[in-house]
């Protein structure tokens, strides 16, 4: 399905190109899944590394895209059209360099897009940064490059980003703010004069890797702190912050009731109103790394665990909880290492609350699942729709073993 438009001239900060072409696979019926990839994508781009959705707009990161340098990265924007999807724009950084990983994280809210590039080198390796774009007069315009004031090696700022309205959050889990690898989250807010940093959120101790994942919903921010997973010393945690008269204050620290060392709890988070969903992809059930996800709810002035979600048939190394999302009363959980129908083909499950607690609702599958797709590596949800990344997928119409990656839109999930 060809689509072309003119390029927007480069700015001093970033360059925005309209997407040229897209490949789409339609299922039967308006609510059928739509699997797509930008036709510009080539082998190794990992299109679908990260995904975001807000009403009629979908963003997909391809963090290994080669442009002027290898692995500079790109983000593709698409507009939802009925039960399908159409290309809208391609975003990239004009100052992109080797292995920046632009598109390793992405968030979208209305006419604003936030893109993380954790490999950006400012003065040392992997300090990272994030880029803000706004749609003005029909064109996507770069408005800011966000970074820590005092950067450090392997801060990895931008490994996680979140955006809601005029609030942006950027995770830098490798920052040594209150100790080695304590992590930090930078909060920016939009005012009359543009975007301004209003807070630097921090954990209590070293080694927490605070900022591994972030989510924003209104006046709340949820921050994942997955800890040092290989050391297997801590389970990980997630922090809830709320905006009050004095600024952003910690309201709760969430931990699983049955967590174990190295679970990676907090490596994926989602937030919707008084509900939080936290993934623990390395949680051991009866084996190794089957994974789990935990639902928390706010009751009165506190937060408590209300459900533990697992795959219907957990298996070793499934990594259930690798990616999580919330939409309405539906929790969406990705498990990219599920070996059915093929090795590492991946899976997505949805859950909903019932009279006897949270129950499995359905399994979401692309139109043509295959071996090593890693479907479920990224997931986003909103207004009843779900978009899923499969960064190792070979598109259905690919000429040979071209592993570009794909994304799949599920227009209506209940």
Secondary structure, DSSP 8 states (H G I E B T S, - for coil): -B---------SSEEEE---BEEEEE-SSTTS-EEEEETT--TT--EEEEEEEETTEEEEEETT--SSSTT-BEEEEEEEETTEEEEEEEEEETT--TT--BTSEEEEETTEEEEEETT--SSSTT-BEEEEEEEETTEEEEEEEE--SS--TT--BTSEEEEETTEEEEEETT--SSSTT-BEEEEEEEETTEEEEEEEEE-SSTT--EEEEEEEETTEEEEEE---TTTT---BEEEEEEEETTEEEEEEEE--TT--TT--BTSEEEEETTEEEEEETT--SSSSS-BEEEEEEEETTEEEEEEEE--TT--TT--BTSEEEEETTEEEEEETT--SSSTT-BEEEEEEEETTEEEEEEEE--TT--TT--BTSEEEEETTEEEEEETT---TT-SSS----EEEEES---
